[in-house]
Amino acid sequence: MTLTPRKLNAYTMFKLPAAYLCGVRTKYIDNDKSVVGVTYKWINQNPFKSMFWAVQGMAAEFSTGALMIGKIQESGKRISMLVTSNNATFTKKATGKIKFTCKDGKTIDAVLKRAIETGEGQTIWMQSVGVNQDGDVVSTFNFEWSVKVK
């Protein structure tokens, strides 16, 4: 099954309802990158008239996780995945439409190959960068994913 933005958005609605209600939506996905958008609205605001950091985190994490889900499906193996660590940097107020892009598809391939060959758990750091409509970076998130063949 090929992942599409429509399938991922349906998944979000049923499995991650908080993210869906806050407006997190997959815009694009292919073998190498994933783009997830979220628009600043009343439901995802903070007291400082910008997007709450956790909403940005949900969108950023999903951009990395969607790529991982797709690669695991392609492998045909039963592989568990879990975020084990993360960090973020905020550089500008997040208002308007924000797009989080992860371009780590090729890195995932190598980690999954190593996990399948060795049978041991592996970790990978993946980055998602949030950019507003003006092209300014508003936040950068890094997630450490752990993967293991079941």
Long-range contacts (C-beta under 8 A, 24 or more apart in sequence): 1-73, 3-29, 3-66, 3-69, 3-70, 3-73, 4-29, 5-29, 8-62, 8-66, 12-62, 16-58, 16-62, 18-58, 19-58, 19-59, 19-62, 22-55, 22-58, 23-55, 24-55, 24-58, 24-59, 24-62, 26-62, 26-63, 26-66, 27-99, 29-66, 29-67, 29-70, 30-105, 31-70, 31-105, 32-103, 32-105, 32-106, 33-67, 33-101, 33-102, 33-103, 33-105, 34-63, 34-64, 34-66, 34-67, 34-101, 34-102, 34-105, 35-63, 35-99, 35-100, 35-101, 36-60, 36-62, 36-63, 36-66, 36-99, 36-100, 36-128, 37-97, 37-98, 37-99, 37-100, 38-97, 38-98, 38-100, 39-96, 39-97, 39-98, 40-94, 40-95, 40-96, 40-97, 40-98, 48-93, 49-93, 49-95, 50-93, 50-94, 50-95, 51-94, 51-95, 51-98, 53-88, 53-90, 53-139, 56-88, 56-90, 56-94, 56-98, 56-100, 56-130, 56-138, 56-139, 56-141, 57-86, 57-88, 57-141, 59-98, 59-100, 59-128, 59-130, 60-88, 60-100, 60-102, 60-128, 60-130, 60-139, 60-141, 60-143, 61-86, 61-128, 61-141, 61-143, 62-100, 63-100, 63-101, 63-102, 63-128, 64-102, 64-104, 64-126, 64-127, 64-128, 64-143, 64-145, 65-145, 67-102, 67-104, 67-105, 67-108, 67-126, 68-108, 68-126, 68-145, 68-147, 71-105, 71-108, 71-109, 71-112, 72-112, 72-147, 75-112, 75-116, 77-116, 77-149, 78-149, 78-150, 79-112, 79-115, 79-116, 79-147, 79-148, 79-149, 79-150, 80-147, 80-148, 80-150, 81-145, 81-146, 81-147, 82-145, 82-146, 83-143, 83-144, 83-145, 83-146, 84-123, 84-144, 84-145, 84-146, 85-143, 85-144, 86-141, 86-142, 86-143, 86-144, 87-141, 87-142, 88-139, 88-140, 88-141, 88-142, 89-139, 89-140, 90-138, 90-139, 91-136, 91-137, 91-138, 91-139, 91-140, 92-132, 92-136, 92-137, 92-138, 92-139, 93-138, 94-130, 94-132, 94-138, 94-139, 95-132, 96-132, 96-133, 97-132, 97-133, 98-130, 98-131, 98-132, 98-138, 99-130, 99-131, 100-128, 100-129, 100-130, 100-131, 100-141, 101-128, 101-129, 101-131, 102-126, 102-127, 102-128, 103-127, 111-147, 112-147, 115-147, 115-148, 115-149, 116-149, 119-149, 120-148, 121-146, 121-147, 121-148, 122-146, 122-147, 122-148, 123-147
